[in-house]
Amino acid sequence: MRLPRAKSLLHYYINVKALIVLLVSLLALVQFRLWVGEESLAEVWRLRQAIEHQSSENALFKSRNQRLEAEVHDLKNGLEAVEERARLELGMVRRDEIYFLIVED
């Protein structure tokens, strides 16, 4: 059985150490990108929160738009909506009606 020479054994250990350093460096780089980089987990979480917030805001706007659309339809097609607005916003009354104002102390 032949014993390895000291020089070749030293080169072997240096190569193994270099390989370990390289692998640890790569692992550190991957971990850095995972936690801190542009496409990190924190960024993904922030974007998901922003999407959730925007979706809820869009739902509110959608219901508001539907109400406004129904109101526009009523205003275009019916006189009852126009009369109701005139009564509520302008305080208008019909000719044969009597207006009572009740003042509370």
Stockholm file with secondary structure:
# STOCKHOLM 1.0

chainA/1-105         MRLPRAKSLLHYYINVKALIVLLVSLLALVQFRLWVGEESLAEVWRLRQAIEHQSSENALFKSRNQRLEAEVHDLKNGLEAVEERARLELGMVRRDEIYFLIVED
#=GR chainA/1-105 SS CCCCCHHHHHHHHHHHHHHHHHHHHHHHHHHHHHHTSTTCHHHHHHHHHHHHHHHHHHHHHHHHHHHHHHHHHHHHHCHHHHHHHHHHHHCCCCTTCCCCCCCCC
#=GC SS_cons         CCCCCHHHHHHHHHHHHHHHHHHHHHHHHHHHHHHTSTTCHHHHHHHHHHHHHHHHHHHHHHHHHHHHHHHHHHHHHCHHHHHHHHHHHHCCCCTTCCCCCCCCC
//
